[in-house]
Amino acid sequence: MTVPVTREQGLEWLRQMIRIRRFEERAAELYQLGKIRGFLHLYIGEEAVAVGSIPSFTHEDAIVATYREHGHALVRGTSMDALMAELYGKATGCARGRGGSMHFFDAARRFYGGLAIVAGGLPVAVGLALADKMQGRNRVTACYFGDGAVAEGEFHESLNLAALWKLPVLFLCENNLYAMGTALARHQSQTDITAKAQAYALPAEAVDGMDVVAVAAATSRTIDFVRSGKGPYFLEYRTYRFRAHSMYDAELYRTKDEVAEWKRRDPITTFEQTLRQAGLLADTDLEQMESRIAAEVEEAVAFAEAGPWEPIEDLKKDVYTHP
């Protein structure tokens, strides 16, 4: 264990990681049944990043995420009911069914996406941070993105401006080694992503993204740095997704042996073992946790199934305006 953890904290982290995993597994089943359509990008394997990092931000801080954002939204506090309904495209979803899997949104919790465009969240995060700085608000903007985003122009422009203007942004790269189906080494001559951030004069470091405790410690410390007015910081979470890029992905770009090797570092099972060895987790704890999560997931499915579709007369609502 990287840093000491209490039983209460340990059980909460484990609960949240299992909660994400079970939500995603159920979403995959529902997709195969045709209940969920469009694109679906699962967070299975990367749970330690969202669970270890997001609770360190205050309710006033902003969260900007990618299209693989189900776990982020769950940890941020958006109800599972609203998220499942959004996957169904129902009007009771968090974006009224208009966004679907890639566009979760919850303004009340300052959760600004779900953004489908690769690297599209970086300029949004810089804009939010600039607004906070101009208004004198002591806020931090969390900007999550994948390793594929570092190939985009927005990545370089955003880091440059954030450093130049000393904006309160914490750039959080979830490096799962593959930009869709392209391995990092096949699209980047410099595979040390922290070096790219350092080129723009940002302090940068990498952390084990499969270790929820390491993620929490590094994120909390770097949030304090940004909030103190010292400017942006760059964290790279080295993680791995166990499932394909999306439900449409044939996954021909990596071997089964590679996936199996990473699964030995499953953030849920390894943390569960750590808690057991420390005497902080009993079988009854896990059984109760799984039972409650299973009930929550099924309640969310029932909520989504029962939810109404948006009326056809609202088709143009928020799309066109009239003089």
C-alpha positions as CSV (number, residue, x, y, z in Angstrom):
1,M,0.0,0.0,0.0
2,T,1.4,3.3,-1.1
3,V,0.1,5.4,1.9
4,P,-1.8,4.5,5.0
5,V,-5.6,4.2,4.5
6,T,-8.4,3.8,7.1
7,R,-11.0,1.1,6.9
8,E,-13.7,3.6,6.1
9,Q,-11.7,5.1,3.3
10,G,-10.6,1.8,1.9
11,L,-14.1,0.3,1.8
12,E,-15.4,3.4,0.1
13,W,-12.7,3.3,-2.6
14,L,-13.4,-0.4,-3.1
15,R,-17.2,0.1,-3.2
16,Q,-16.9,2.9,-5.8
17,M,-14.6,0.8,-8.1
18,I,-16.9,-2.2,-7.9
19,R,-19.9,0.1,-8.5
20,I,-18.3,1.4,-11.8
21,R,-17.3,-2.1,-12.9
22,R,-20.9,-3.5,-12.3
23,F,-22.5,-0.5,-14.1
24,E,-20.2,-1.0,-17.1
25,E,-20.7,-4.7,-17.2
26,R,-24.5,-4.3,-17.2
27,A,-24.2,-1.6,-19.8
28,A,-22.4,-4.0,-22.1
29,E,-25.1,-6.6,-21.6
30,L,-27.8,-4.1,-22.4
31,Y,-25.9,-2.9,-25.5
32,Q,-25.8,-6.5,-26.8
33,L,-29.6,-6.7,-26.2
34,G,-30.1,-3.6,-28.3
35,K,-31.3,-1.5,-25.4
36,I,-28.4,0.9,-25.7
37,R,-27.3,2.1,-29.1
38,G,-24.7,4.2,-30.7
39,F,-21.1,4.2,-29.3
40,L,-20.3,2.7,-25.9
41,H,-16.8,3.1,-24.4
42,L,-16.3,1.1,-21.2
43,Y,-14.1,2.1,-18.3
44,I,-13.4,-1.4,-17.1
45,G,-9.8,-1.6,-15.9
46,E,-9.4,2.1,-15.3
47,E,-11.6,2.5,-12.2
48,A,-8.8,3.4,-9.9
49,V,-8.2,6.7,-11.7
50,A,-11.7,8.1,-11.3
51,V,-12.2,6.7,-7.8
52,G,-8.8,7.9,-6.6
53,S,-8.8,11.3,-8.1
54,I,-12.3,12.9,-8.3
55,P,-13.1,12.9,-4.6
56,S,-10.1,15.2,-4.0
57,F,-11.8,18.0,-5.9
58,T,-14.3,20.3,-4.2
59,H,-17.9,20.8,-5.4
60,E,-16.9,24.2,-6.8
61,D,-14.1,22.7,-8.9
62,A,-15.0,21.7,-12.5
63,I,-14.6,18.3,-14.1
64,V,-14.0,18.0,-17.8
65,A,-13.9,14.4,-19.1
66,T,-13.7,12.4,-22.3
67,Y,-16.1,10.0,-24.0
68,R,-15.0,7.2,-21.6
69,E,-16.6,9.1,-18.7
70,H,-19.2,6.8,-17.1
71,G,-16.9,6.2,-14.1
72,H,-16.1,9.9,-13.6
73,A,-19.8,10.8,-13.6
74,L,-20.7,8.1,-11.1
75,V,-17.9,9.2,-8.7
76,R,-18.8,12.8,-9.1
77,G,-22.2,12.1,-7.7
78,T,-24.6,12.0,-10.6
79,S,-27.3,9.4,-9.9
80,M,-26.9,6.0,-11.6
81,D,-30.6,6.3,-12.6
82,A,-29.9,9.4,-14.6
83,L,-26.8,7.9,-16.2
84,M,-28.5,4.7,-17.2
85,A,-31.5,6.6,-18.6
86,E,-29.1,8.7,-20.7
87,L,-27.5,5.5,-22.1
88,Y,-31.1,4.5,-23.1
89,G,-31.7,7.9,-24.7
90,K,-34.6,8.6,-22.4
91,A,-35.8,12.1,-21.4
92,T,-35.0,11.3,-17.8
93,G,-31.3,11.0,-18.6
94,C,-28.7,13.5,-17.3
95,A,-28.7,15.2,-20.7
96,R,-32.4,14.5,-21.4
97,G,-31.4,11.6,-23.6
98,R,-29.8,13.8,-26.2
99,G,-26.2,13.0,-25.4
100,G,-26.0,9.3,-24.8
101,S,-22.9,7.5,-23.6
102,M,-20.3,10.0,-24.8
103,H,-22.0,13.2,-23.5
104,F,-22.9,12.8,-19.9
105,F,-23.4,16.3,-18.4
106,D,-24.4,17.5,-14.9
107,A,-24.1,21.3,-14.5
108,A,-25.3,21.1,-10.9
109,R,-22.1,19.1,-10.1
110,R,-19.9,21.1,-12.5
111,F,-19.4,18.0,-14.6
112,Y,-18.9,19.4,-18.1
113,G,-18.7,16.3,-20.3
114,G,-18.6,13.7,-21.7
115,L,-16.9,15.2,-24.8
116,A,-16.7,13.0,-27.8
117,I,-14.0,14.8,-29.8
118,V,-10.5,13.6,-29.0
119,A,-8.7,16.4,-27.1
120,G,-11.9,18.5,-27.3
121,G,-12.0,19.0,-23.5
122,L,-8.6,20.6,-23.2
123,P,-9.6,24.1,-24.6
124,V,-12.9,23.9,-22.7
125,A,-10.9,23.3,-19.4
126,V,-8.6,26.2,-20.2
127,G,-11.6,28.4,-20.8
128,L,-13.2,27.4,-17.5
129,A,-9.9,28.0,-15.7
130,L,-9.4,31.4,-17.3
131,A,-12.9,32.5,-16.3
132,D,-12.2,31.5,-12.7
133,K,-8.9,33.3,-12.7
134,M,-10.5,36.5,-14.1
135,Q,-13.3,36.3,-11.6
136,G,-10.9,35.7,-8.7
137,R,-12.5,32.4,-7.8
138,N,-10.3,29.9,-5.9
139,R,-11.2,26.9,-8.1
140,V,-9.4,24.2,-9.9
141,T,-10.4,22.7,-13.3
142,A,-9.7,19.0,-13.7
143,C,-9.1,18.0,-17.4
144,Y,-9.2,14.3,-18.2
145,F,-8.0,13.0,-21.6
146,G,-6.4,10.0,-23.1
147,D,-3.0,9.4,-24.6
148,G,-4.4,9.8,-28.1
149,A,-5.1,13.4,-27.3
150,V,-1.4,14.3,-27.2
151,A,-1.3,14.0,-31.0
152,E,-3.8,16.8,-31.4
153,G,-3.1,20.4,-31.8
154,E,-5.5,21.4,-29.0
155,F,-3.3,19.5,-26.5
156,H,-0.2,21.7,-27.3
157,E,-2.2,24.9,-27.6
158,S,-4.0,24.3,-24.3
159,L,-0.9,23.4,-22.3
160,N,1.0,26.4,-23.7
161,L,-1.7,28.9,-22.8
162,A,-2.4,27.4,-19.4
163,A,1.3,27.7,-18.6
164,L,1.7,31.1,-20.1
165,W,-1.2,32.5,-18.2
166,K,-0.7,30.4,-15.0
167,L,-4.2,29.0,-15.1
168,P,-5.6,26.8,-12.4
169,V,-5.9,23.6,-14.5
170,L,-4.8,20.1,-13.5
171,F,-4.2,18.2,-16.7
172,L,-4.9,14.5,-16.1
173,C,-3.8,12.1,-18.8
174,E,-5.4,8.6,-18.6
175,N,-2.7,6.8,-20.6
176,N,-4.1,3.3,-21.4
177,L,-1.4,2.8,-24.1
178,Y,-3.8,2.8,-27.1
179,A,-5.4,5.6,-29.0
180,M,-8.4,3.7,-30.2
181,G,-6.4,0.8,-31.9
182,T,-3.0,2.5,-32.3
183,A,-0.3,1.8,-29.7
184,L,1.4,4.8,-28.2
185,A,4.8,3.9,-29.8
186,R,3.2,3.8,-33.2
187,H,1.9,7.4,-33.1
188,Q,4.4,9.2,-30.8
189,S,8.1,9.4,-31.3
190,Q,8.4,10.5,-27.7
191,T,6.4,8.1,-25.6
192,D,7.1,9.8,-22.3
193,I,4.0,12.0,-22.2
194,T,5.3,13.9,-19.1
195,A,8.2,15.2,-21.3
196,K,5.7,16.8,-23.6
197,A,4.1,18.7,-20.7
198,Q,7.6,19.7,-19.4
199,A,8.3,21.2,-22.8
200,Y,5.6,23.8,-22.0
201,A,7.2,24.5,-18.6
202,L,4.6,22.5,-16.7
203,P,5.6,20.5,-13.7
204,A,4.7,16.9,-14.6
205,E,4.9,13.4,-13.2
206,A,3.6,9.9,-13.8
207,V,1.7,7.7,-11.3
208,D,0.6,4.1,-11.3
209,G,-3.0,4.4,-12.5
210,M,-3.8,0.9,-11.4
211,D,-3.2,1.8,-7.7
212,V,-6.1,3.8,-6.2
213,V,-4.0,4.9,-3.2
214,A,-1.2,6.2,-5.4
215,V,-3.7,8.0,-7.6
216,A,-5.4,9.6,-4.6
217,A,-2.1,10.7,-3.0
218,A,-0.7,12.2,-6.2
219,T,-3.9,14.0,-7.2
220,S,-4.5,15.5,-3.8
221,R,-1.0,16.9,-3.7
222,T,-1.1,18.4,-7.2
223,I,-4.5,19.9,-6.6
224,D,-3.0,21.8,-3.7
225,F,-0.2,23.0,-6.0
226,V,-2.7,24.3,-8.5
227,R,-5.0,25.9,-6.0
228,S,-2.1,27.8,-4.4
229,G,-1.8,29.9,-7.5
230,K,1.3,28.3,-8.9
231,G,-0.2,27.5,-12.2
232,P,-1.1,24.3,-14.0
233,Y,0.2,20.8,-13.3
234,F,0.3,17.7,-15.4
235,L,-0.3,14.1,-14.1
236,E,-0.1,11.0,-16.2
237,Y,-2.0,8.0,-14.9
238,R,-0.5,4.9,-16.4
239,T,-3.5,2.6,-16.7
240,Y,-5.1,0.0,-19.0
241,R,-8.5,-0.8,-20.3
242,F,-9.5,-4.5,-20.2
243,R,-12.2,-4.2,-22.9
244,A,-12.0,-3.1,-26.5
245,H,-11.9,0.6,-27.4
246,S,-15.7,0.5,-27.9
247,M,-18.3,-2.1,-28.5
248,Y,-17.7,-1.8,-32.2
249,D,-14.0,-2.6,-31.9
250,A,-12.8,-6.0,-33.1
251,E,-9.6,-5.5,-30.9
252,L,-7.1,-6.9,-33.4
253,Y,-4.3,-4.6,-32.3
254,R,-3.2,-6.3,-29.1
255,T,-2.7,-9.9,-27.9
256,K,-4.8,-11.8,-25.4
257,D,-1.6,-12.4,-23.5
258,E,-1.0,-8.7,-23.1
259,V,-4.5,-8.2,-21.8
260,A,-4.2,-11.1,-19.4
261,E,-0.9,-9.7,-18.0
262,W,-2.5,-6.4,-17.2
263,K,-5.5,-8.1,-15.7
264,R,-3.2,-9.5,-13.0
265,R,-3.0,-5.9,-11.9
266,D,-6.7,-5.4,-11.8
267,P,-7.2,-2.3,-9.5
268,I,-10.2,-3.9,-7.8
269,T,-8.8,-7.4,-7.0
270,T,-5.4,-6.0,-6.0
271,F,-6.9,-3.4,-3.7
272,E,-9.2,-6.0,-2.2
273,Q,-6.2,-8.2,-1.4
274,T,-4.4,-5.2,0.1
275,L,-7.4,-4.5,2.4
276,R,-7.7,-8.1,3.4
277,Q,-4.0,-8.4,4.3
278,A,-4.3,-5.2,6.4
279,G,-7.3,-6.7,8.2
280,L,-9.6,-4.0,6.9
281,L,-12.0,-6.1,4.8
282,A,-14.1,-9.1,5.7
283,D,-16.1,-11.4,3.5
284,T,-19.4,-10.0,4.9
285,D,-18.2,-6.5,3.9
286,L,-17.8,-7.6,0.3
287,E,-21.0,-9.5,0.2
288,Q,-23.0,-6.6,1.4
289,M,-21.3,-4.2,-1.0
290,E,-21.9,-6.4,-4.0
291,S,-25.6,-7.0,-3.0
292,R,-26.3,-3.2,-2.6
293,I,-24.5,-2.4,-5.8
294,A,-26.4,-5.1,-7.7
295,A,-29.7,-3.7,-6.4
296,E,-28.7,-0.1,-7.4
297,V,-27.8,-1.2,-10.9
298,E,-31.1,-3.1,-11.4
299,E,-33.0,-0.1,-10.0
300,A,-31.2,2.1,-12.6
301,V,-32.2,-0.3,-15.4
302,A,-35.8,-0.3,-14.3
303,F,-35.7,3.5,-14.1
304,A,-34.3,3.7,-17.6
305,E,-36.8,1.2,-19.0
306,A,-39.8,3.1,-17.5
307,G,-38.5,6.5,-18.5
308,P,-40.3,8.5,-21.3
309,W,-38.8,9.3,-24.7
310,E,-38.6,13.0,-25.5
311,P,-41.7,14.2,-27.3
312,I,-41.3,14.4,-31.1
313,E,-42.4,18.1,-30.9
314,D,-39.2,18.8,-29.0
315,L,-37.0,17.6,-31.8
316,K,-35.8,21.1,-32.6
317,K,-35.7,22.3,-29.0
318,D,-32.3,23.9,-28.1
319,V,-31.2,23.4,-31.8
320,Y,-32.9,26.3,-33.5
321,T,-34.0,29.7,-32.2
322,H,-36.7,32.0,-33.5
323,P,-36.5,35.8,-33.7
